């Protein structure tokens, strides 16, 4: 949740506790409800819903839970009153932070987000103040231990499907796509039986900043932890490269 260094920290993801997994399922459940309200319950005709389902599967949400969520949302469209809102601001040492929220009470969410920034010695800025430092991309992370395909074959499968970039790290592969090509690439990997650790539309920093001041690192981590604990917060992106994600 607390943003992206250059690659996902797989060990951390694997050790995610039940409370964190419950939070992710709650987040995805809200996203399913909003997607169904906006575009209907059929993912083949609702790109946003298809993207949320991909995210749900990558987070190991059971298929019957996904289907129940879609059916519940389809029968409850009039009562879905969540709306997306994005906050931008600065953490300590000018670290750029973007917060995506899905809320039924904008005043509550705004107050909580401002408090998280303030307690970490940062501040919320105006819309657009840091988003220009990020690129919106489809990002798919694959755990090397779970993938039987060779790096070269995986890269060619991804690029042939329309991926923009392929990166290899010690314990993972990262595939980047344009937002428009994300679902095509994800589907091609799924059809090739390639297990995905995560698959989502995200914000990738154009440049990363390494924090050297210990107080700045602690304050930024405090802000990210407070945002992670907020049920309204869907995702947080930042451009710090050396945090323990």
Secondary structure, DSSP 4 states (H G I P E B T S, - for coil): -B---SS--HHHHHT--HHHHHHHHHHHHHHHHHHHHHH-S-GGG-HHHHHHHHHHHHTT--HHHHHHHHHHHHT-GGG---EEEEEEEE-GGG-EEEEEEEES-HHHHHHHHHHHHHHTT-EE--TTTTGGGEEEEEEEEEEGGG--S-HHHHHHHHHHHT-SEEEE-SSEEEEEE-GGGHHHHHHHHHHTT---SEEEEEEEESS-B----HHHHHHHHHHHHHHHT-TTEEEEEE-BSSS--
